[in-house]
Amino acid sequence: MIVKWFRGARVSFVLILALALGVGGGLARDAAAKQAQWVAAWGFSIQGRSPTLLNNQTVRMIARPTVSGSAVRVLIDNFFGTSPLVVGSASFAVRNNGAQLVPATVQPLTFNGSASVIIPIGGSMYTDALAFEIDAWADVAVSVYLPGAGVQASRHNNARTTSFLTASGSGDHTRDEASTAFTTTTTEMLFTSAIDVSSDARSAVVFLGDSITDGTATTTDGHDRWHDILYLRRLLDPGPGAGPKADQDLGFVNEGIGGNRVTVTVGQGSPAAVQRLDRDVLERTGIGKVVFFEGTNDLASGQVNADQLIAGMMEIIDRVHARKLNIVGATIIPRSNATWTAQMTAYRHQVNDWILHRARFDGVIDFDKVMRDATNPDIMAPRLEFGDHIHPNPFGYLQMGQSINMSLIDRR
């Protein structure tokens, strides 16, 4: 099963992380069957419309679910559509390399028993459940054929994953195992916003955040965001006493959006966290916990002070708790780009003090402590930052993911 888990992964990174953790070969499977339930295993926030118009062509979106199971269903989204979305056909398969699929894994997806469906403007629809043995951390492909002309896709802007399109007018290639017809690449995630897996996983953890959660400055196709690192730590070394199959009993779902703010919507592409909380977080299947890491963009806007940001965070905490769910918060990391001011730094310290000592989070990750410079705590450590004085570099993301106390995630 390890071959499937790491198909398409950057093996060198995985091996380096495994060696750093001192991991042996213990990827145990639970011999005792549990009752399967639907759990969100992968997701991206739909945040706007793609500028590319699609015409009688096929998109092949690549995803990496985080739990194993025996059936899948896919959420196809037309939330930002300008017209009803006509899906001519769709398929699900294990990805081999590029747009190429593993032979004999291609299976048709249906909608209420039909190969095609029309999804209204602003709507979304799950495919029917598909019996499909899927392994955690294996790349899968969702192929969708759009028979119409001038189709504008709802999208996640920068998925940091390479997906594929056929040429305009090329027709239905959803069943193609070969990559030949898929002549164009994209790092947008088109139409596909969630994959649920029927699994004995106990729940999903949803990561609500901005570009630092979305993955700005991480490696395209490298899967090296901070929560990816956390997931790999858990996959490779569940820890003493964790029990059988603890390595994959939680789905990890990324709901970060670049530029996102807690309190203020930034155009069509970045609905405020308080606005998108239900759609992107609380409505995810089998959710058990939220990890919330935002706030820097509110302060950077100059439109929000510390008290206003805290009020927005309190609203999110209260709404998550109202669903009987746990929420873990995180301190805001240093920022020092050209438009950042001393007043913004003062607000950041005020908000972080509240997060650490008075907020009603069920646990806190102190990312500020991890990322700040030892001699100047108001800037990011240069070795950990990307160069824009806003985002971590891949090594910074690695440090963030390694710093998290696993009990914050594992605790029910």
Secondary structure, DSSP 8 states (H G I E B T S, - for coil): -HHHHTTTS-HHHHHHHHHHHT--S-----SS----EEEEEEE----EEEEEEE-SEEEEEEE--SS-EEEEEEEEE-TT-SS-EEE-EEEEEEEEETTEE-TT--EEE-BTTBS-EEE-TT-EEE---EEEEE-TT--EEEEEEE-SSSEEEEEES--SS-EEE--TT----TT--SSTT--EEESSEESEEEEEEEES--EEEEEEESHHHHTTTS-TTT--SHHHHHHHHHHH---TT--TTGGGSEEEEEEE-TT--SS--BTTTB--HHHHHIIIIITSTTEEEEEEE--HHHHHTTS--HHHHHHHHHHHHHHHHHTT-EEEEE-------TT--HHHHHHHHHHHHHHHHT---SEEE-HHHHHB-SS-TTSB-GGGB-SSSSSB-HHHHHHHHHHS-HHHHH--
